Each structure stands twice: as C-alpha cells, then as structure tokens.
Amino acid sequence: MKRRDKKSFQKSIISLSLLPTFLTPYFVSATPPRNPDKTVNCEILIVGGGLSGAATAYEGLLAGRTVCLTEITDWLGGQISSQGTSALDERPTQRAKQFYSRGYLELRNRIQRKYGKLNPGDCWVSDSCFLPRDAHNILTQMLKDAEKQGKGKLQWFPNTVIKELGISADGKIINNATAIQHQPTKGAPPLNTFPLSQTIEDAYRYENSSRLSKAIIRFVPKQAQNNASKWYVIDTSETGEIIALADVPYRLGIDALSYLEPSSSSTTNDPYCTQGFTYTFAMEATKEPQQQAMPPFYSQYAPYFSYELARLANFDLVFTYRRIWSPQQGKQMKFGGINFTVPTPGDISMQNWTWGNDYRPGTKDDNLIYTRQQLQASGQLQPGGWMGGLRTETFRKGEENALSYFYWLYAGTTDSQLGEGVKKPYPNNRLLTGLNSPMGTVHGLSKYPYMREGRRIIGRPSWGQPQGFGIWEVDISRRNYNDEYYRKTLPTDMYRQLKATLAGLEATSVIRGEVSPDKAMRRSRSTIFPDAVGIGHYAIDFHPCMTKSPAEAPGNTERAGERRGAGQAYPFQIALRAMIPQKIDNLLVGGKSIATSHIAAAAYRVHSFEWSSGAAAGTVAAFALKQGIAPYQLVDDLPKQEPQLQVLKRLLEQNGNPTAFPDTSIFNQNWDDWR
C-alpha cells in the first residue's frame, strides 16, 4: 500500500470507529450514476461461482440453456479454488462406491488426469488434495465442454456482484438484476493485490475509484420464441446474498431447542453465532530456515492458537493434513494413530485449522453475516443500498488472524489449549505469496474465505411443517437420543415428539401413547423425502463460534453446547422444497443456503453436496422452462402424487444425478453399513 493510501485508510478506520457498530462497515450508495453499460439476456442467472454455481451452470448448459454466471472473484470453484480448500471432503462408503453426481465424478476424473493421480498432495485428510489454481482451470474447461456438448451458451462474469433486483409489483417475480463488474483502474495494481477487506466495499459501489473501474450490467430474461420472457435466478452465493437482497424469509445462526433440533445449544434463536470462516493460505517446506517478519498485530491473535488436542500436537501431522503438493515421497510416520509421510522440501500445505486460521465471531458486535435487522439499520435493504450484507471489519480481523497463524506455525511457542512446552518453532517454512502462488494473491491468503454457513431459507409451508419446510438435525443424525442428556434436558412433551419422529413406522403409536417413547424402535436411516432431487453424505462437523468478542480474546471459549450436535450422519437427501424460497416464484437456492437447520447445515456444506445441489438447481430450472411451470408447482400438492415431479426425478437419475442412495426405502431401517 502506498504511504498516502495507508494514511487515508487509517484515517477512514478512525472515523468509522466513532459510529455505532452496526453502521461502521457501510455507507448507503446512491442509485446508478448512469444507465447500464450493457444488457445481457439469460435463461438462467446464477449468482455465485462456487461448486454449486458451477454445477448449476454445467447442467443448464447440457440442457441447451443460455446461462449467465457471476462470481465476486475471478476464479470458478469456490471451496476448491478461490477459497483454497482444495481437499475433497468425502465419506468412505460413498467414495468407495463412486456414488456421486455425474459432474462431480467428471471433476474427480479430470483432477486425476491432470496430475496422473488423484492425490498429488499426498494429504491424509482426503483422497484428493490439489492446487486451487488448477481447480479453476479444470472447471472452466468442464463448462466449455458442457456448452459445446449441450449446445447451450455460457456467459461468464468474474469480478461481478449483484447490486439491485427489479421485482414485480406483486413481489413474486425477479424481472431483472443490476450488477457491477470491476477491473483495475488504469495504472492501479492488478486485482488480487489487496486482501478482500480492502476491496469489497469498493466492489459494491457504482462509482469508479482509484483502484477499480466499474461496468454496470443489467441482466434480463431471454426472450423466447413465443414472446415469453421467463427465466430463473439461482442463489449459489456463499452467504445467501440474493435471499437477503430479495428479503425472503430465512434463518441465520443457532435454531432454538426443539424436538427437531434437540441438540441445540440455545433455547432461543441466536442469529449471531454461525460457524467460523477461514482465510486459507499455502506454505512451503524449505531446506533452509527462512526469514519471516512478525506481523505487527501478531500479539493480538497469538493467545488463540493451538494444536487443539494432544493427539494432533505434531507439526508434521498438521502440515500434511491438507498438503496440496508433494513432488517427492517422504518417510512414513505415525502419530496419534494417524499414518502420513513426513514433509520434504518443496511440499506445499494448505492450512485450514480450527484453533488456527478459523475466525469465529459470535456476537452482535462482530458477527460477519448481517441479520435482517442489521441490514435494515445500515440501509442495505433500501434501493441502491446493498453492499454485500457482510461486516468488513470482521473480514479484516479474519485476515490478520490467518497471517498471524502462519507466523505461529513458523515461530510460535505457545498453545492456548495444551499449555506451554508443546509448540516449537519450525523456521524451515515460508508463506507462498504472489499472483502465481497457489492462492493467486499478492498477500498469500485465499481470494475469499471458506464459508461454512450462510443465510438459510425457510421453505414454503408444507405438510408436517406449516411454518415452512426445513431439513433438521433429526432428519440426518446418527446420535443416540436415548442418552440421559435428552431425557433430562427436553421437556416431557418435546421428548415424546422427538421419539415419535425417530420411530419410523411406529410414530403414530408413540404419539397416541400406545407405545412408550423408550420402547419404540428407532429408524437407523435419514428421513426419506418424496421430492428428493440430490444426495449428500458427511459428518455433522462443527467449528463453533466463540463466546466473547473479540473472538481472539485471551481465554475465550467456544460457545457452550455447540459441539453437542456434532457427530456422524446417515447418507441424506436434498429435498426440492429445501431449494424453493417463500414469496418469489422464479428464485431457486443451491449450496449452503438451502432450507436446513444450524445443525444439519454442518453436514450439508461439503464439496459433493454442493455439486449435487447445483446439479439439481440447474436441472430444475431447465425443466421448469421447458414445461412452462414454476418449481413450487412440482411440490405444492405433496404428499399427494405429483406426476411432473416424478418426471423430473427420472430425468435427474437418467442424467447420472442420483436422488437417493442404494436401497432407500421406508422398510429399510438400517443404514449402519454407510460410514
């Protein structure tokens, strides 16, 4: 940063600090300063180029549709590229059976062809760890090939954010979307020079700046041959931007304790406690010790860092956990029951560690994703006021935390959870920075943080869920709810409802009191949804928010009870009702913002799920366009038969996009073999 820019930046931070906390990150923008620079026609507009967005585009293109795809960064792939978590989170049984969506299988195959093996990083957390830049290139080629094969049309808009939506007078249809695409101003440093916290507000302003030159784009429906102008907007953004901007009902953070969410850590909703986000980075093992300067803010964050558990307190084990490049084989080693190969010079590790570069705010003073009330207070729901819905200051602290964590790995000697004498310096490592580095940034951090949880829609009222459809903890968890904790903690009626929900074929008898809750046979599978359009399988994996603000405060603890819901899950389904928001008929949701609870979302967030949800979204949108119906009409008569829903499900299956795991049946109560 130039000296003049640095002084100006510091001055703006000082002045902003005098405002109320919820106002500090943003000023309300005016209406567009000029007419759109161009108008673009779409049949499917996808907002967010992560794995779910890429999968939506892939299926839309194969169906021959005109697809517009926007992304705030310049890389496709989200988790595996711009967010740097290029280590596929998979479960052993699903991986062994290769039971995935066709596009996800193709992605895995292309990774293997690229390197000659699926795991060029020789990591131990996954069967596939690789370089983020390569993920972007692979996905780009996949979409080009799908465009050619399906005779669709792809219009790709990197470095682009949605600023405004044009919604019909009755509130049911998105008629258009106004976006801002940015590039470096002439003479300014290239994109990815500065961390996100220093550019994100600029990206959402219409006006050009000293760093960014803007183009205003208006997305509108493509005119059909019959003069109709239907289209679908798909929100696959990382935080649920469009559902917030469109102001449809959604949840954020912890859901209140109920028979559907019996492991909740709170008796009331808490929208401020979402899972931690992570700025990943890449570090290289070197033959000689390196000179690394201590970050000026290191002392603020150092009290947080830890190996977390004694069985993980080994630097080589942490380095190889998500190692993404290993040109030569190191010697075999075992620590804490885990086998891995020792790092050798030239190995590259991607870091994503809970008590490391995870940043875990959880209060109204530091939450990253603004609630609806905070959005209203900051003016972001006013015309022209949208600025992304996120707290920039928390982004900045997450960046500082990540850079400090690298320095802790390199030189630290403290451990917040295990005490003194555990952590030793490891100077033979360097942070990889530069536009040609694995993360593709001058500063070395990922272009966007890995987001584990965003806004989650509340589906439309449905039978059994009159307040709005959702997928809950009890729909997927393997937890033993006969545990004494649930007997003592849940009110009697809530406990009976819980046991009835889990009783499967005996549910009615439990509700009527004909069978004791403790004697009812518990189903050993996930809930089967008649409108299933995709699949997923992963553990309920928590990175809980911290109790106090700031998150890095010495002695701070994780929010009490948040990990209670963590544990193994059965293979699960993606219900179409979980992808259809209330109010707006031509909006669909994929990725992490589908209608799940806080606990269920901890499993519905990994790579193969994101792809499956996107494949479903792309297929549903193309199907709805062809049939001339709205997606909600496929499920509005459930549990009665929905003939068109069955046609859609057959189409998904025929295309190699499973909607159910093998042997899925209400009579098959035992899924214990799926690990």
C-alpha positions, 0 to 999 in steps of 0.5 A: 500500500502506498504511504498516502493510501495507508494514511487515508485508510487509517484515517477512514478506520478512525472515523468509522470507529466513532459510529455505532457498530452496526453502521461502521462497515457501510455507507448507503450508495446512491442509485446508478450514476448512469444507465447500464453499460450493457444488457445481457439476456439469460435463461438462467442467472446464477449468482455465485461461482462456487461448486454449486454455481458451477454445477448449476451452470454445467447442467443448464448448459447440457440442457441447451440453456443460455446461462449467465454466471457471476462470481465476486472473484475471478476464479470458478470453484469456490471451496476448491479454488478461490477459497483454497480448500482444495481437499475433497471432503468425502465419506468412505462408503460413498467414495468407495462406491463412486456414488456421486453426481455425474459432474462431480465424478467428471471433476474427480476424473479430470483432477486425476488426469491432470496430475496422473493421480488423484492425490498429488498432495499426498494429504491424509485428510482426503483422497484428493488434495490439489492446487486451487489454481488448477481447480479453476482451470479444470472447471472452466474447461468442464463448462466449455465442454458442457456448452459445446456438448449441450449446445447451450451458451455460457456467459461468464462474469468474474469480478461481478456482484449483484447490486439491485433486483427489479421485482414485480409489483406483486413481489413474486417475480425477479424481472431483472438484476443490476450488477457491477463488474470491476477491473483495475483502474488504469495504472492501479495494481492488478486485482488480487493485490489487496486482501478482500477487506480492502476491496469489497466495499469498493466492489459494491459501489457504482462509482469508479475509484482509484483502484477499480473501474466499474461496468454496470450490467443489467441482466434480463430474461431471454426472450423466447420464441413465443414472446415469453420472457421467463427465466430463473435466478439461482442463489449459489452465493456463499452467504445467501446474498440474493435471499437477503437482497430479495428479503425472503424469509430465512434463518441465520445462526443457532435454531432454538431447542426443539424436538427437531433440533434437540441438540441445540445449544440455545433455547432461543434463536441466536442469529449471531453465532454461525460457524467460523470462516477461514482465510486459507493460505499455502506454505512451503517446506524449505531446506533452509530456515527462512526469514519471516517478519512478525506481523505487527498485530501478531500479539493480538491473535497469538493467545488463540492458537493451538494444536487443539488436542494432544493427539494432533500436537505434531507439526508434521501431522498438521502440515500434511493434513491438507498438503496440496503438493508433494513432488517427492515421497517422504518417510512414513510416520505415525502419530496419534494413530494417524499414518502420513509421510513426513514433509520434504522440501518443496511440499506445499500445505494448505492450512485450514485449522480450527484453533488456527486460521478459523475466525469465529465471531459470535456476537452482535458486535462482530458477527460477519453475516448481517441479520435482517435487522442489521441490514435494515439499520445500515440501509442495505435493504433500501434501493441502491443500498446493498453492499454485500450484507457482510461486516468488513471489519470482521473480514479484516480481523479474519485476515490478520488472524490467518497471517498471524497463524502462519507466523505461529506455525513458523515461530510460535511457542505457545498453545492456548489449549495444551499449555506451554512446552508443546509448540516449537518453532519450525523456521524451515517454512515460508508463506507462498505469496504472489499472483502465481502462488497457489492462492493467486494473491499478492498477500498469500491468503485465499481470494475469499474465505471458506464459508461454512454457513450462510443465510438459510431459507425457510421453505414454503409451508408444507405438510408436517411443517406449516411454518415452512419446510426445513431439513433438521438435525433429526432428519440426518443424525446418527446420535443416540437420543436415548442418552440421559442428556435428552431425557433430562434436558427436553421437556416431557412433551418435546421428548415424546415428539422427538421419539415419535419422529425417530420411530419410523413406522411406529410414530403414530403409536408413540404419539397416541401413547400406545407405545412408550417413547423408550420402547419404540424402535428407532429408524437407523436411516435419514428421513426419506423425502418424496421430492428428493432431487440430490444426495449428500453424505458427511459428518455433522462437523462443527467449528463453533463460534466463540463466546466473547468478542473479540473472538481472539480474546485471551481465554475465550471459549467456544460457545457452550453446547455447540459441539453437542450436535456434532457427530456422524450422519446417515447418507441424506437427501436434498429435498426440492422444497429445501431449494424453493424460497417463500414469496418469489416464484422464479428464485431457486437456492443451491449450496449452503443456503438451502432450507436446513437447520444450524445443525444439519447445515454442518453436514450439508456444506461439503464439496459433493453436496454442493455439486449435487445441489447445483446439479439439481438447481440447474436441472430444475430450472431447465425443466421448469422452462421447458414445461412452462411451470414454476418449481413450487408447482412440482411440490405444492400438492405433496404428499399427494402424487405429483406426476411432473415431479416424478418426471423430473426425478427420472430425468435427474437419475437418467442424467447420472444425478442420483436422488437417493442412495442404494436401497432407500426405502421406508422398510429399510431401517438400517443404514449402519453399513454407510460410514 
